[in-house]
Amino acid sequence: MTNPADEGPADGDANGDGNAVSGEVADPDPNPDGDHDQQFRALIQAVEEYAIFRLDPDGTVASWNLGAERIKGYSASEIVGRNFSTFYTEADRAADVPERNLAAALQQGAVEDEGWRVRKDGSRFWANVTITAIRDDDGDLEGFAKVTRDMTDRKRAREEHQLHMKVSQSVAEAASLEAGLQAALDEVCGWTDWVVGQAWAPTDDGAVERLPVSYVQRDEFVPFEAASREFTFRAGEGLPGQVLESGEPVWFPDVTAVSEDVFPRSRLATETDLKAALGVPVVHDGELAVVLEFYMAEQREVDEHLVEVVTSIAADLGSLVARKQVEDELDRQRELLAEMMAAAPVGISVETPDGDIERINARARALHGIPADADHVEATDRTYYDEDGDEIPMDARPCAQVTRTGEPVHDWTARVDVSDGGRKWVRVDAAPIVGEDGDLDRVVIVEEDVSELREEYRAITEAINDVIVTIDEDSVVRSVNPAVEDMFGYAPEDLIGESLTALMPDGYADQHRAAISRYLETGERHIDWDYVELPGERADGAEVPLAVSFSEIEYRGDHFFTGVLRDISERKAYQRQLETSNERLEQFAYAASHDLQEPLRMVSSYLQLLERRYGDDLDAEAEEFIDYAVDGAERMRDMIDGLLEYSRVETRGDSFEPVDLDAILADVRQDLELRIRETDAEITAEALPTVQGDRDQLRQVFQNLLKNAIEYSGDAPPEIRVDAERSGEEWVVSVADEGVGIDPDDQERIFEVFQRLHSHEDHAGTGIGLALCERIVERHGGDIWVESAPGEGATFYVTLPAADEA
């Protein structure tokens, strides 16, 4: 997407906490109904988990499971002991929503709520929350059990889907192209923040002109819409003309801040107080059919999601040119709606070590056909059967197992009979709750109806674009979803029962079979199962690049493997473009270095010769001029060398290996020894880690950062500290000084090539050192930034991959 404003005016642990409600949910045991078991079981490994945790009566978090950590972003040590209102928005807290939810759960026994919640990093997600009051034998409140599911994607998809449906239906009912476009403008603007919408159509002479359709939210915007009717834009002129020229969406954060050369209606927009603008193409059969134009009454930087929504609507409108395509799109939207799945239901109950059921929620009652008005529920009211139909005795059930061992039970699977005569399969997790005396106090049982997951599995695999395929130990395809037809050209029924090697290019089949055989014999993996890029082969022989992830299922002694295959052709094309760009940059830098070094050396040499030969005839001012010229030539050569080094970061770097940063720091100290002595600098450092990277390039990063810290230390002897802190799979390395500091407005600019905050007379340098550091760090997959204020020193941070996670 084009943004002209960027181009300028010209362009707890479930076991470790005494009050744990649930532990990490592992993969369920397959149930015995055939090969589909391993299919939905593989899917369960990828389906969103639930945050299940317990609250004290006052709302303090008392336990924390792995699902909660993943959904909300807090570890157990960070959140246990804090009030659960931490997860609510400021508006909900101000409205006492957390307190009202607890009160409702206390009064009703359980309460279900949906709304925005806040993660640790400040981001929001749409949550489905169930809070259940937990009471002891005397009816006294012990606390609350809380189950949360992240529904953000579902909510956004539902809203966007509704918008698509509205537009599609309106377009389908429209009697003409203009009527369909009018309906689309009304729907898009009505559902989003756009206050003005217009449509433009290409003319025979290569321009675009206004169509007689528009949307205007308020009267004050009417003059802009009316005046726009008089405009015609050629390619590259104005917003419609730029879309016509590029064929891509174009976004202006603020059209009133753009010159009339770029946006001819800038004055009109200023008078009517319109700001952000977006133009999107409507394409049919590869040709631009219409340009849609939208405006906001506020300034806004590029909103990628909003652009995506409008662009997707525009893509649908392309089919308006051919009525049949519009009808097909409407059918596709209806099918998508029919395939949307609901959250897997979960039953929760609390049992005593003796097997008495103290608390049981409505879903757990429904799973076992227990009447909702039953005052007291016994353990014997729940009956489980094994795969042979035999009743499972009490001492073999999860509660009894937890009571005996004190350890959680995960993925215990059994059959239950429901009141209507049907049968369901449930997956049961059980976790201990330990009292203050260290003895087992309660057992929490979580039951999930996995029989419905089979239907959900079917809906998911038919709705998503990635290929999900399950094979046995002989690489025979046992199941594959319909996406395989779009990606590989095979119908699912053509592949089931055949070897997976049908999807592999020549030369890979033998490697694949050998790898599976080796793994089954030794457990050795020769590739990363979480993510690996491999080529695939379509039915027509064309090769397609894939991103592949694997999981394994063991069922009745047999092994099955499920792979998720994603077509990454577009990403590979982008990588090739990036590589080409890097090559051109290096070619330019090399040419500049090679072609400019010699004339610079000639200038410097002749100036020095002039000084030696005619020095006695030159006055002091002339000698000063020669010194300036020689110094300028030398600085120019240093800048050229720096540019060449900058361009070669990607192409001339060494392969990554474990690098001891202590050794790197020692080498840099030695390199800067003279400067350290001259300035009486003091450099202290804790023990630094080993990271994965290019040794020479990381040495360059440390040398530049330490050299800058010394250079900008001010009048006092430099005091510099180097430290490192682990953060997940990477290390955050910091270099802190107590020097002159950097104004916040300049902290982004200092990482740009040849950007300097001080004159050459005050501080030497080419202005490329920090840009080089940034490019090196980015090559290592990390980030670099600075935190500083004038007069308060500066701390530069660099993230690098840990060697043990590479």
Solvent accessible surface area in square Angstrom, and as a share of the most:
residue,aa,sasa,rsa
1,M,85,0.38
2,T,36,0.21
3,N,17,0.09
4,P,1,0.01
5,A,46,0.36
6,D,109,0.57
7,E,83,0.37
8,G,30,0.28
9,P,93,0.59
10,A,97,0.75
11,D,82,0.42
12,G,5,0.05
13,D,86,0.44
14,A,4,0.03
15,N,87,0.45
16,G,67,0.64
17,D,37,0.19
18,G,34,0.33
19,N,58,0.30
20,A,1,0.01
21,V,2,0.01
22,S,7,0.04
23,G,2,0.02
24,E,100,0.45
25,V,26,0.15
26,A,51,0.39
27,D,49,0.25
28,P,2,0.01
29,D,72,0.37
30,P,21,0.13
31,N,3,0.02
32,P,27,0.17
33,D,78,0.41
34,G,32,0.31
35,D,57,0.29
36,H,120,0.53
37,D,1,0.00
38,Q,0,0.00
39,Q,7,0.03
40,F,4,0.02
41,R,23,0.08
42,A,8,0.06
43,L,20,0.10
44,I,14,0.07
45,Q,59,0.26
46,A,83,0.65
47,V,34,0.20
48,E,75,0.34
49,E,39,0.17
50,Y,32,0.12
51,A,0,0.00
52,I,6,0.03
53,F,0,0.00
54,R,17,0.06
55,L,0,0.00
56,D,49,0.26
57,P,66,0.41
58,D,98,0.51
59,G,0,0.00
60,T,27,0.16
61,V,1,0.00
62,A,8,0.06
63,S,0,0.00
64,W,3,0.01
65,N,3,0.01
66,L,68,0.34
67,G,5,0.05
68,A,0,0.00
69,E,68,0.31
70,R,135,0.49
71,I,11,0.06
72,K,0,0.00
73,G,38,0.36
74,Y,16,0.06
75,S,35,0.22
76,A,21,0.16
77,S,107,0.69
78,E,69,0.31
79,I,0,0.00
80,V,53,0.31
81,G,52,0.50
82,R,107,0.39
83,N,61,0.31
84,F,2,0.01
85,S,21,0.14
86,T,33,0.19
87,F,0,0.00
88,Y,0,0.00
89,T,17,0.10
90,E,136,0.61
91,A,75,0.58
92,D,34,0.18
93,R,93,0.34
94,A,89,0.69
95,A,52,0.41
96,D,74,0.38
97,V,22,0.13
98,P,2,0.01
99,E,100,0.45
100,R,136,0.50
101,N,14,0.07
102,L,21,0.11
103,A,57,0.44
104,A,21,0.17
105,A,0,0.00
106,L,74,0.37
107,Q,157,0.70
108,Q,126,0.56
109,G,32,0.31
110,A,38,0.30
111,V,25,0.14
112,E,116,0.52
113,D,36,0.19
114,E,79,0.36
115,G,10,0.09
116,W,78,0.27
117,R,1,0.00
118,V,32,0.18
119,R,58,0.21
120,K,104,0.44
121,D,116,0.60
122,G,47,0.46
123,S,47,0.30
124,R,129,0.47
125,F,0,0.00
126,W,44,0.16
127,A,0,0.00
128,N,32,0.16
129,V,0,0.00
130,T,34,0.20
131,I,1,0.01
132,T,15,0.09
133,A,4,0.03
134,I,3,0.02
135,R,65,0.24
136,D,33,0.17
137,D,118,0.61
138,D,121,0.63
139,G,35,0.33
140,D,84,0.44
141,L,46,0.23
142,E,46,0.21
143,G,0,0.00
144,F,3,0.01
145,A,3,0.03
146,K,0,0.00
147,V,13,0.08
148,T,0,0.00
149,R,19,0.07
150,D,25,0.13
151,M,18,0.08
152,T,24,0.14
153,D,104,0.54
154,R,46,0.17
155,K,36,0.15
156,R,119,0.43
157,A,45,0.35
158,R,94,0.34
159,E,76,0.34
160,E,46,0.21
161,H,11,0.05
162,Q,77,0.34
163,L,4,0.02
164,H,23,0.10
165,M,39,0.17
166,K,98,0.42
167,V,2,0.01
168,S,7,0.04
169,Q,91,0.40
170,S,26,0.17
171,V,4,0.02
172,A,33,0.25
173,E,125,0.56
174,A,14,0.11
175,A,104,0.81
176,S,49,0.32
177,L,69,0.35
178,E,63,0.28
179,A,43,0.33
180,G,0,0.00
181,L,1,0.00
182,Q,52,0.23
183,A,21,0.16
184,A,1,0.01
185,L,0,0.00
186,D,59,0.30
187,E,37,0.17
188,V,1,0.00
189,C,2,0.01
190,G,55,0.53
191,W,104,0.36
192,T,32,0.19
193,D,73,0.38
194,W,0,0.00
195,V,10,0.06
196,V,0,0.00
197,G,0,0.00
198,Q,0,0.00
199,A,0,0.00
200,W,0,0.00
201,A,20,0.15
202,P,50,0.31
203,T,36,0.21
204,D,160,0.83
205,D,92,0.48
206,G,42,0.40
207,A,1,0.00
208,V,0,0.00
209,E,82,0.37
210,R,28,0.10
211,L,24,0.12
212,P,112,0.70
213,V,8,0.04
214,S,27,0.18
215,Y,44,0.17
216,V,45,0.26
217,Q,83,0.37
218,R,108,0.39
219,D,122,0.63
220,E,90,0.40
221,F,3,0.01
222,V,67,0.39
223,P,76,0.48
224,F,0,0.00
225,E,5,0.02
226,A,39,0.31
227,A,29,0.22
228,S,0,0.00
229,R,141,0.51
230,E,147,0.66
231,F,58,0.24
232,T,78,0.45
233,F,4,0.02
234,R,118,0.43
235,A,54,0.42
236,G,30,0.28
237,E,78,0.35
238,G,1,0.01
239,L,0,0.00
240,P,0,0.00
241,G,0,0.00
242,Q,25,0.11
243,V,0,0.00
244,L,40,0.20
245,E,119,0.53
246,S,53,0.34
247,G,37,0.36
248,E,86,0.39
249,P,14,0.09
250,V,1,0.00
251,W,0,0.00
252,F,1,0.00
253,P,8,0.05
254,D,18,0.09
255,V,0,0.00
256,T,34,0.20
257,A,84,0.65
258,V,19,0.11
259,S,45,0.29
260,E,89,0.40
261,D,134,0.69
262,V,10,0.06
263,F,0,0.00
264,P,45,0.28
265,R,0,0.00
266,S,8,0.05
267,R,141,0.51
268,L,24,0.12
269,A,0,0.00
270,T,80,0.47
271,E,112,0.50
272,T,12,0.07
273,D,81,0.42
274,L,0,0.00
275,K,53,0.23
276,A,0,0.00
277,A,0,0.00
278,L,0,0.00
279,G,0,0.00
280,V,0,0.00
281,P,15,0.09
282,V,1,0.01
283,V,68,0.39
284,H,34,0.15
285,D,117,0.61
286,G,69,0.66
287,E,124,0.55
288,L,39,0.19
289,A,25,0.20
290,V,3,0.02
291,V,0,0.00
292,L,1,0.01
293,E,0,0.00
294,F,0,0.00
295,Y,0,0.00
296,M,1,0.00
297,A,39,0.30
298,E,82,0.37
299,Q,111,0.49
300,R,59,0.21
301,E,109,0.49
302,V,38,0.22
303,D,40,0.21
304,E,112,0.50
305,H,65,0.29
306,L,16,0.08
307,V,9,0.05
308,E,116,0.52
309,V,12,0.07
310,V,0,0.00
311,T,45,0.26
312,S,37,0.24
313,I,0,0.00
314,A,0,0.00
315,A,70,0.54
316,D,21,0.11
317,L,3,0.01
318,G,3,0.03
319,S,12,0.08
320,L,12,0.06
321,V,73,0.42
322,A,31,0.24
323,R,90,0.33
324,K,129,0.54
325,Q,78,0.34
326,V,4,0.03
327,E,78,0.35
328,D,67,0.35
329,E,29,0.13
330,L,17,0.08
331,D,69,0.36
332,R,122,0.44
333,Q,4,0.02
334,R,127,0.46
335,E,104,0.47
336,L,63,0.31
337,L,90,0.45
338,A,86,0.67
339,E,42,0.19
340,M,64,0.28
341,M,35,0.15
342,A,67,0.52
343,A,34,0.27
344,A,9,0.07
345,P,33,0.21
346,V,20,0.12
347,G,0,0.00
348,I,11,0.06
349,S,1,0.01
350,V,5,0.03
351,E,9,0.04
352,T,16,0.09
353,P,48,0.30
354,D,130,0.67
355,G,9,0.09
356,D,66,0.34
357,I,9,0.05
358,E,25,0.11
359,R,54,0.20
360,I,23,0.12
361,N,19,0.10
362,A,76,0.59
363,R,71,0.26
364,A,0,0.00
365,R,38,0.14
366,A,55,0.42
367,L,1,0.01
368,H,19,0.08
369,G,37,0.36
370,I,16,0.08
371,P,81,0.51
372,A,91,0.70
373,D,119,0.62
374,A,28,0.22
375,D,148,0.77
376,H,116,0.52
377,V,5,0.03
378,E,70,0.31
379,A,11,0.09
380,T,99,0.57
381,D,68,0.35
382,R,7,0.02
383,T,41,0.24
384,Y,7,0.03
385,Y,46,0.18
386,D,49,0.25
387,E,93,0.42
388,D,116,0.60
389,G,30,0.29
390,D,86,0.45
391,E,107,0.48
392,I,20,0.10
393,P,80,0.51
394,M,85,0.38
395,D,91,0.47
396,A,37,0.29
397,R,17,0.06
398,P,5,0.03
399,C,13,0.08
400,A,24,0.18
401,Q,45,0.20
402,V,0,0.00
403,T,54,0.31
404,R,148,0.54
405,T,88,0.51
406,G,37,0.36
407,E,99,0.44
408,P,24,0.15
409,V,21,0.12
410,H,65,0.29
411,D,7,0.04
412,W,36,0.13
413,T,30,0.17
414,A,0,0.00
415,R,20,0.07
416,V,1,0.00
417,D,62,0.32
418,V,22,0.13
419,S,107,0.69
420,D,125,0.65
421,G,68,0.65
422,G,30,0.29
423,R,160,0.58
424,K,49,0.21
425,W,26,0.09
426,V,0,0.00
427,R,18,0.07
428,V,1,0.00
429,D,8,0.04
430,A,2,0.01
431,A,4,0.03
432,P,9,0.06
433,I,5,0.03
434,V,51,0.29
435,G,24,0.23
436,E,192,0.86
437,D,111,0.58
438,G,52,0.50
439,D,91,0.47
440,L,44,0.22
441,D,49,0.26
442,R,29,0.11
443,V,0,0.00
444,V,4,0.02
445,I,5,0.02
446,V,11,0.07
447,E,0,0.00
448,E,12,0.05
449,D,1,0.00
450,V,2,0.01
451,S,23,0.15
452,E,64,0.29
453,L,5,0.03
454,R,67,0.24
455,E,108,0.49
456,E,21,0.09
457,Y,24,0.09
458,R,118,0.43
459,A,11,0.09
460,I,29,0.15
461,T,7,0.04
462,E,70,0.32
463,A,39,0.30
464,I,63,0.32
465,N,132,0.68
466,D,19,0.10
467,V,0,0.00
468,I,16,0.08
469,V,5,0.03
470,T,1,0.00
471,I,8,0.04
472,D,23,0.12
473,E,61,0.27
474,D,114,0.59
475,S,2,0.02
476,V,45,0.26
477,V,1,0.00
478,R,69,0.25
479,S,10,0.07
480,V,14,0.08
481,N,4,0.02
482,P,59,0.37
483,A,11,0.08
484,V,0,0.00
485,E,92,0.41
486,D,127,0.66
487,M,19,0.08
488,F,0,0.00
489,G,36,0.35
490,Y,51,0.19
491,A,20,0.16
492,P,25,0.16
493,E,128,0.57
494,D,83,0.43
495,L,3,0.01
496,I,86,0.44
497,G,49,0.47
498,E,95,0.43
499,S,37,0.24
500,L,21,0.11
501,T,21,0.12
502,A,41,0.32
503,L,7,0.03
504,M,35,0.16
505,P,13,0.08
506,D,138,0.72
507,G,54,0.52
508,Y,80,0.30
509,A,24,0.19
510,D,107,0.55
511,Q,111,0.49
512,H,33,0.15
513,R,116,0.42
514,A,52,0.40
515,A,13,0.10
516,I,22,0.11
517,S,54,0.35
518,R,78,0.29
519,Y,32,0.12
520,L,63,0.32
521,E,138,0.62
522,T,94,0.55
523,G,44,0.42
524,E,93,0.42
525,R,127,0.47
526,H,101,0.45
527,I,48,0.25
528,D,82,0.43
529,W,27,0.09
530,D,114,0.59
531,Y,95,0.36
532,V,23,0.13
533,E,67,0.30
534,L,56,0.28
535,P,31,0.20
536,G,1,0.01
537,E,48,0.22
538,R,71,0.26
539,A,54,0.42
540,D,104,0.54
541,G,48,0.47
542,A,49,0.38
543,E,114,0.51
544,V,9,0.05
545,P,39,0.24
546,L,9,0.04
547,A,10,0.08
548,V,6,0.03
549,S,36,0.24
550,F,57,0.24
551,S,30,0.19
552,E,45,0.20
553,I,1,0.00
554,E,103,0.46
555,Y,27,0.10
556,R,160,0.58
557,G,54,0.52
558,D,73,0.38
559,H,43,0.19
560,F,12,0.05
561,F,14,0.06
562,T,7,0.04
563,G,5,0.05
564,V,52,0.30
565,L,16,0.08
566,R,137,0.50
567,D,65,0.34
568,I,10,0.05
569,S,44,0.28
570,E,154,0.69
571,R,95,0.35
572,K,50,0.21
573,A,35,0.27
574,Y,133,0.51
575,Q,65,0.29
576,R,142,0.52
577,Q,121,0.54
578,L,87,0.43
579,E,99,0.44
580,T,53,0.31
581,S,60,0.39
582,N,20,0.10
583,E,90,0.40
584,R,163,0.59
585,L,52,0.26
586,E,19,0.08
587,Q,118,0.52
588,F,122,0.51
589,A,0,0.00
590,Y,112,0.43
591,A,45,0.35
592,A,15,0.12
593,S,12,0.08
594,H,122,0.54
595,D,89,0.46
596,L,82,0.41
597,Q,20,0.09
598,E,88,0.39
599,P,60,0.38
600,L,27,0.13
601,R,112,0.41
602,M,105,0.47
603,V,74,0.42
604,S,7,0.05
605,S,62,0.40
606,Y,140,0.53
607,L,34,0.17
608,Q,70,0.31
609,L,63,0.31
610,L,75,0.37
611,E,57,0.26
612,R,171,0.62
613,R,158,0.58
614,Y,100,0.38
615,G,17,0.16
616,D,150,0.78
617,D,119,0.62
618,L,51,0.25
619,D,90,0.47
620,A,82,0.63
621,E,99,0.44
622,A,25,0.19
623,E,62,0.28
624,E,76,0.34
625,F,112,0.47
626,I,12,0.06
627,D,77,0.40
628,Y,137,0.52
629,A,41,0.32
630,V,25,0.14
631,D,58,0.30
632,G,25,0.24
633,A,6,0.05
634,E,59,0.26
635,R,85,0.31
636,M,88,0.39
637,R,48,0.17
638,D,72,0.37
639,M,58,0.26
640,I,10,0.05
641,D,66,0.34
642,G,9,0.09
643,L,28,0.14
644,L,27,0.14
645,E,77,0.34
646,Y,38,0.15
647,S,0,0.00
648,R,56,0.20
649,V,4,0.02
650,E,70,0.31
651,T,58,0.34
652,R,144,0.52
653,G,25,0.24
654,D,79,0.41
655,S,94,0.60
656,F,74,0.31
657,E,77,0.35
658,P,80,0.50
659,V,0,0.00
660,D,60,0.31
661,L,0,0.00
662,D,57,0.30
663,A,43,0.33
664,I,1,0.01
665,L,8,0.04
666,A,57,0.44
667,D,50,0.26
668,V,0,0.00
669,R,83,0.30
670,Q,132,0.59
671,D,67,0.35
672,L,13,0.07
673,E,86,0.39
674,L,111,0.55
675,R,91,0.33
676,I,31,0.16
677,R,152,0.55
678,E,110,0.50
679,T,31,0.18
680,D,104,0.54
681,A,14,0.11
682,E,99,0.44
683,I,15,0.08
684,T,55,0.32
685,A,38,0.30
686,E,89,0.40
687,A,93,0.72
688,L,11,0.06
689,P,17,0.11
690,T,56,0.33
691,V,0,0.00
692,Q,32,0.14
693,G,0,0.00
694,D,2,0.01
695,R,97,0.35
696,D,93,0.48
697,Q,21,0.09
698,L,1,0.00
699,R,77,0.28
700,Q,49,0.22
701,V,2,0.01
702,F,6,0.03
703,Q,50,0.22
704,N,19,0.10
705,L,6,0.03
706,L,0,0.00
707,K,112,0.48
708,N,37,0.19
709,A,4,0.03
710,I,3,0.01
711,E,46,0.20
712,Y,53,0.20
713,S,16,0.10
714,G,43,0.41
715,D,159,0.82
716,A,65,0.51
717,P,76,0.48
718,P,5,0.03
719,E,88,0.40
720,I,4,0.02
721,R,101,0.37
722,V,0,0.00
723,D,45,0.23
724,A,22,0.17
725,E,126,0.57
726,R,87,0.32
727,S,58,0.38
728,G,63,0.61
729,E,117,0.52
730,E,60,0.27
731,W,53,0.19
732,V,31,0.18
733,V,3,0.02
734,S,17,0.11
735,V,4,0.03
736,A,30,0.23
737,D,18,0.09
738,E,127,0.57
739,G,6,0.06
740,V,59,0.34
741,G,14,0.14
742,I,22,0.11
743,D,58,0.30
744,P,84,0.53
745,D,127,0.66
746,D,34,0.17
747,Q,29,0.13
748,E,143,0.64
749,R,88,0.32
750,I,11,0.06
751,F,16,0.07
752,E,89,0.40
753,V,47,0.27
754,F,74,0.31
755,Q,61,0.27
756,R,70,0.25
757,L,59,0.29
758,H,66,0.30
759,S,53,0.34
760,H,48,0.22
761,E,148,0.67
762,D,97,0.50
763,H,34,0.15
764,A,71,0.55
765,G,39,0.38
766,T,33,0.19
767,G,17,0.16
768,I,9,0.05
769,G,23,0.22
770,L,21,0.10
771,A,2,0.01
772,L,5,0.03
773,C,0,0.00
774,E,52,0.24
775,R,36,0.13
776,I,3,0.02
777,V,0,0.00
778,E,103,0.46
779,R,51,0.18
780,H,8,0.04
781,G,69,0.66
782,G,7,0.07
783,D,89,0.46
784,I,18,0.09
785,W,94,0.33
786,V,11,0.06
787,E,98,0.44
788,S,23,0.15
789,A,30,0.24
790,P,79,0.50
791,G,63,0.61
792,E,140,0.63
793,G,3,0.03
794,A,6,0.05
795,T,27,0.15
796,F,15,0.06
797,Y,50,0.19
798,V,6,0.03
799,T,8,0.05
800,L,1,0.01
801,P,34,0.22
802,A,1,0.00
803,A,28,0.22
804,D,107,0.55
805,E,81,0.36
806,A,86,0.67
